């Protein structure tokens, strides 16, 4: 079984990581960090933005494994890390579809009221669109 944990560094995402390793110690765990792309890039800024995203993706790829090992407190824990650039909900669902993921675990910031209406909820979008079961942590 393959477990996907969407990780953004927040406290709820850290809880999701802990849950994944505690609940599924013998399963394949994949941690996905999505670097959110800004909308509305213009022609002149596209090349610079692409370079910035590539640099950030490399940075995240190097930092993420150590960050996860600190959360789990086990230097020998086995997992895979991946990064994507785009809209978080879309990229998490796409990754799950393209990589035979069996379960998604995510953190939610728990927005409510007007901020949720205006910003939307990434967790809610993932739950609605995911092709597999989703566990949400606050």
Phi, psi and omega in degrees: 000139179249127182249127177255126175247118176278121188236125178239006179089352181286166178300315177299324178292324177296320176297322178297319178297311179302316180298316182300313183287331178284317185278328184235058186295336184254009182257164176286122180246126180243126178256125182246125175248121180259126176267115186287124178276138178284140176278160171080026177295142177259167183309313183294328184269351185296313181298316179296319180295318179299318179296318179298316180295321177298316179298315181295321179297318177297316179302310181297318180300326180280322185278327189301313181303318180293319179300318181292318179298327176292320179295316185277343180060038178217107183292344183257006182297144184255126178198169179239143176244145178222154174232154176215155177243128179153203178278127188308309183299314181299316183291323178296313180296316179300316180298316179299317180294319186278348188234024176052045178281140182260339184202142177244136176237128183224159171260154177231137180284348175072034176297151177216171176064221187297320181298324179290320179295315183286318185267336186078168179243118177301316180300316181297318179297319179296314180302317182290325189259345186294141179275000184224168177300148181231133173251131183245132177246142174249000000 
